[in-house]
Amino acid sequence: MGFPLPGEVGERAREILAGRLAPVPARDAATVVLLRDDPLEVYLLRRKATMAFAAGAYVFPGGSVDPRDSDHAVAWAGPSPAEWGEVFRADESTARGLVCAAVRETFEESGVLLAGPSPDTVVTDTTGADWEDDRLALIARTLSFAEFLDRRGLVLRSDLLKAWAHWITPVVEPRRFDTRFFVAALPPGQRTRDVGGEAAGVAWMRPRDALAAVEAGTARMLPPTVQTLAEMAAFESVAGVLACPRSITTVMPEPAEVDGRIVLRIPDGGRTGE
């Protein structure tokens, strides 16, 4: 069993399986499942149809690690990079970059900032024009995340994140990501907004409703998104998600030839119900 890989993707998979084509390296990336209560909902972005990766798909905020995300100048509160490295089985520098990318990308793609003036506070409003200027500068990479926090006298709150999953893009894809998934609650007082950029639209959705849209064919999502939503659907509240014990297992779907057809198989740790 597996997901059929027709057309160009299937041919690329055949070449890789035959050893005639080498897979591209996977880039470190971070994704954040942003949650809110009454009822439990997740924040999703629909990527523009012109995007090179996951065009038109609904995704969680996230993106590649910027080399500057590993900067020791980033003001930090909460579990240390070394502790995050143990969780994700990554070196300290990689873990630092992943956590910074998670917080930075969430702000860039939703306007929500998991940072505060002190280790036990969090910003309550990020909707002003000055915040928007900083958000755009971060996207343009004319402002580093460390500079952004320092300018505003803020510290990154790594304790507001919870490690959830680890997915690696299959070798058949021309763009690949080694992605760590986090979950986080929408901070009190903050609100998401449609910030444009790579997104054609945004929405808060109940996990079951999002899954129903995929089943009905009205929404497209990649397997990691579907699996994560299926896991979220088992909870009634954000507190339940954050309190859930979680062991991180790396999942990388693999191509295989079955009865002459090329399919993509998802290991047990990443089952999507197919």
C-alpha positions as CSV (number, residue, x, y, z in Angstrom):
1,M,0.0,0.0,0.0
2,G,1.0,3.6,-0.5
3,F,0.3,6.9,-2.2
4,P,0.6,6.6,-6.0
5,L,3.4,8.7,-7.6
6,P,2.3,9.4,-11.2
7,G,3.9,11.4,-13.9
8,E,7.1,13.4,-13.5
9,V,7.4,12.6,-9.7
10,G,7.0,8.9,-10.4
11,E,9.7,9.0,-13.1
12,R,12.0,10.9,-10.7
13,A,11.4,8.2,-8.1
14,R,12.3,5.4,-10.6
15,E,15.6,7.2,-11.4
16,I,16.4,7.5,-7.7
17,L,15.5,3.9,-6.9
18,A,17.7,2.8,-9.8
19,G,20.6,4.8,-8.5
20,R,20.7,7.0,-11.6
21,L,19.7,10.2,-9.8
22,A,21.0,11.4,-6.4
23,P,18.4,13.0,-4.0
24,V,18.9,16.6,-3.1
25,P,19.9,17.3,0.5
26,A,17.2,18.2,3.0
27,R,17.4,21.7,4.5
28,D,16.7,22.2,8.3
29,A,13.3,23.8,8.8
30,A,10.8,24.4,11.6
31,T,7.0,24.4,11.6
32,V,4.6,25.6,14.4
33,V,1.1,24.3,15.0
34,L,-0.5,27.4,16.5
35,L,-3.5,26.6,18.6
36,R,-6.4,28.4,20.3
37,D,-9.4,27.3,22.4
38,D,-13.2,27.4,22.5
39,P,-13.3,25.2,20.4
40,L,-9.8,23.9,19.8
41,E,-8.6,25.3,16.5
42,V,-5.4,25.3,14.4
43,Y,-4.1,28.2,12.3
44,L,-3.5,27.2,8.7
45,L,-2.2,29.1,5.6
46,R,-3.1,28.3,2.1
47,R,0.1,28.6,0.0
48,K,-0.1,30.5,-3.3
49,A,-0.5,28.4,-6.4
50,T,2.7,29.9,-7.8
51,M,4.9,28.6,-5.0
52,A,7.6,26.0,-5.9
53,F,6.9,23.8,-2.9
54,A,3.4,22.7,-1.7
55,A,1.7,25.0,-4.1
56,G,-2.0,25.6,-3.1
57,A,-1.7,23.4,0.0
58,Y,-2.8,24.3,3.5
59,V,0.2,24.3,5.8
60,F,1.2,25.5,9.3
61,P,3.5,28.5,9.7
62,G,7.1,27.6,9.2
63,G,10.1,27.7,6.9
64,S,13.8,27.1,6.5
65,V,16.4,27.9,9.2
66,D,18.2,31.1,8.4
67,P,22.0,30.8,9.2
68,R,21.6,33.8,11.5
69,D,19.0,31.9,13.6
70,S,21.9,30.1,15.3
71,D,23.4,33.4,16.5
72,H,24.2,33.3,20.2
73,A,23.2,37.0,20.3
74,V,19.5,35.9,20.3
75,A,18.1,36.7,23.7
76,W,16.8,33.4,25.2
77,A,14.5,32.3,28.0
78,G,13.2,28.8,28.7
79,P,14.7,25.4,27.9
80,S,18.2,25.8,26.5
81,P,19.4,24.9,22.9
82,A,21.2,21.9,24.5
83,E,17.9,20.7,26.0
84,W,16.1,21.1,22.7
85,G,19.0,19.2,21.0
86,E,18.3,16.3,23.3
87,V,14.6,16.3,22.4
88,F,15.3,16.4,18.6
89,R,18.6,14.4,18.7
90,A,20.4,17.3,17.1
91,D,23.5,19.3,17.9
92,E,23.2,22.4,20.0
93,S,23.7,24.8,17.1
94,T,21.1,23.1,15.0
95,A,18.6,23.1,17.9
96,R,19.2,26.8,18.5
97,G,18.5,27.5,14.9
98,L,15.4,25.4,14.8
99,V,13.8,27.1,17.8
100,C,14.7,30.6,16.6
101,A,13.3,29.7,13.1
102,A,10.1,28.4,14.7
103,V,9.5,31.7,16.6
104,R,10.7,33.9,13.7
105,E,8.6,32.2,11.0
106,T,5.5,32.2,13.2
107,F,5.8,36.0,13.5
108,E,6.6,36.4,9.8
109,E,3.6,34.2,8.7
110,S,1.0,35.0,11.3
111,G,2.0,38.1,13.2
112,V,2.2,36.1,16.4
113,L,5.3,36.5,18.5
114,L,6.4,34.0,21.1
115,A,8.6,36.5,23.0
116,G,8.4,38.9,25.9
117,P,10.1,41.7,27.8
118,S,11.1,39.1,30.5
119,P,11.4,35.3,30.9
120,D,7.9,35.2,32.3
121,T,6.0,37.7,30.2
122,V,4.8,37.7,26.6
123,V,4.1,40.5,24.1
124,T,0.3,41.2,24.1
125,D,-0.1,43.2,20.8
126,T,1.9,43.1,17.6
127,T,-0.5,44.8,15.2
128,G,1.0,48.3,14.9
129,A,2.6,49.7,11.8
130,D,6.1,49.6,13.5
131,W,5.6,45.8,14.1
132,E,4.6,45.4,10.5
133,D,7.8,47.2,9.3
134,D,9.9,44.8,11.4
135,R,8.0,41.8,10.1
136,L,8.7,42.8,6.5
137,A,12.3,43.5,7.3
138,L,12.7,40.0,8.8
139,I,11.2,38.5,5.7
140,A,13.5,40.5,3.5
141,R,16.4,39.4,5.7
142,T,17.5,43.0,6.1
143,L,16.9,42.5,9.8
144,S,18.1,39.5,11.8
145,F,16.0,37.9,14.5
146,A,18.7,38.8,17.1
147,E,18.6,42.4,16.0
148,F,14.8,42.5,16.1
149,L,14.6,41.2,19.6
150,D,17.4,43.4,20.9
151,R,15.9,46.5,19.3
152,R,12.6,45.8,21.2
153,G,14.2,44.6,24.4
154,L,12.6,41.1,24.1
155,V,13.6,37.6,24.9
156,L,12.6,34.5,22.9
157,R,10.3,32.3,25.0
158,S,11.3,28.7,24.1
159,D,9.1,27.5,27.0
160,L,6.1,28.5,24.9
161,L,6.9,25.8,22.4
162,K,6.4,22.0,22.7
163,A,8.2,19.5,20.4
164,W,5.7,17.5,18.5
165,A,7.1,15.7,15.4
166,H,10.0,15.3,12.9
167,W,9.3,14.8,9.2
168,I,11.8,14.6,6.4
169,T,10.6,15.3,2.8
170,P,10.8,12.2,0.6
171,V,13.9,11.8,-1.6
172,V,11.6,12.0,-4.7
173,E,11.1,15.8,-4.2
174,P,13.4,18.3,-5.8
175,R,13.0,20.5,-2.7
176,R,13.5,18.8,0.6
177,F,13.2,19.8,4.2
178,D,14.3,18.2,7.5
179,T,11.4,19.7,9.5
180,R,10.8,19.7,13.2
181,F,7.2,20.3,14.3
182,F,6.3,22.4,17.3
183,V,3.0,23.2,18.9
184,A,2.2,26.5,20.7
185,A,-0.8,28.3,22.2
186,L,-1.8,31.7,20.8
187,P,-0.6,34.1,23.5
188,P,-3.2,36.1,25.5
189,G,-4.0,39.4,23.8
190,Q,-2.3,38.5,20.5
191,R,-4.2,37.8,17.3
192,T,-3.3,36.4,14.0
193,R,-3.8,38.3,10.8
194,D,-3.7,37.7,7.1
195,V,-0.2,38.9,6.3
196,G,0.0,37.9,2.6
197,G,3.5,37.0,1.4
198,E,3.6,33.3,0.5
199,A,-0.1,32.8,1.6
200,A,-3.1,33.2,-0.6
201,G,-5.3,33.1,2.6
202,V,-5.4,32.0,6.2
203,A,-7.9,30.4,8.5
204,W,-8.5,29.1,12.0
205,M,-10.1,25.6,11.6
206,R,-11.1,22.8,13.9
207,P,-8.9,19.8,13.2
208,R,-11.8,17.6,12.3
209,D,-13.2,20.2,9.9
210,A,-9.8,20.6,8.2
211,L,-9.6,16.8,7.7
212,A,-13.1,16.7,6.4
213,A,-12.2,19.3,3.8
214,V,-9.3,17.1,2.7
215,E,-11.6,14.1,2.5
216,A,-14.1,16.1,0.4
217,G,-11.4,17.3,-2.0
218,T,-11.9,21.0,-1.2
219,A,-8.5,21.4,0.6
220,R,-5.1,20.0,-0.3
221,M,-2.6,19.1,2.4
222,L,0.7,17.1,2.6
223,P,0.8,13.9,4.7
224,P,2.6,15.6,7.7
225,T,-0.2,18.2,7.9
226,V,-2.9,15.6,7.7
227,Q,-1.2,13.4,10.3
228,T,-0.7,16.3,12.7
229,L,-4.3,17.4,12.3
230,A,-5.5,13.8,13.0
231,E,-3.4,13.9,16.2
232,M,-4.8,17.3,17.2
233,A,-8.4,16.1,16.7
234,A,-8.0,13.7,19.6
235,F,-7.8,16.7,22.0
236,E,-10.5,19.0,23.4
237,S,-8.2,21.9,24.5
238,V,-4.9,23.5,24.1
239,A,-3.9,22.5,27.6
240,G,-4.5,18.9,26.7
241,V,-2.2,19.1,23.7
242,L,0.6,20.8,25.7
243,A,0.3,18.3,28.6
244,C,0.5,15.3,26.3
245,P,3.7,13.2,26.7
246,R,5.4,13.2,23.4
247,S,8.3,11.1,22.0
248,I,9.8,12.4,18.8
249,T,10.2,9.8,16.0
250,T,11.7,10.7,12.7
251,V,9.4,10.0,9.7
252,M,10.5,10.0,6.1
253,P,8.2,8.6,3.5
254,E,10.0,6.3,1.0
255,P,9.3,5.5,-2.7
256,A,8.8,1.9,-3.6
257,E,7.8,-0.1,-6.7
258,V,4.8,-2.3,-6.2
259,D,3.4,-4.4,-9.0
260,G,5.1,-2.1,-11.5
261,R,3.7,1.1,-10.0
262,I,5.7,3.7,-8.0
263,V,4.2,4.5,-4.7
264,L,5.2,6.5,-1.6
265,R,5.1,4.6,1.6
266,I,4.7,6.3,5.0
267,P,6.3,4.5,8.0
268,D,4.1,3.6,11.0
269,G,5.2,6.6,13.0
270,G,3.6,8.9,10.4
271,R,0.4,7.1,9.5
272,T,-2.3,9.2,7.9
273,G,-5.0,6.6,7.8
274,E,-4.3,5.6,4.3
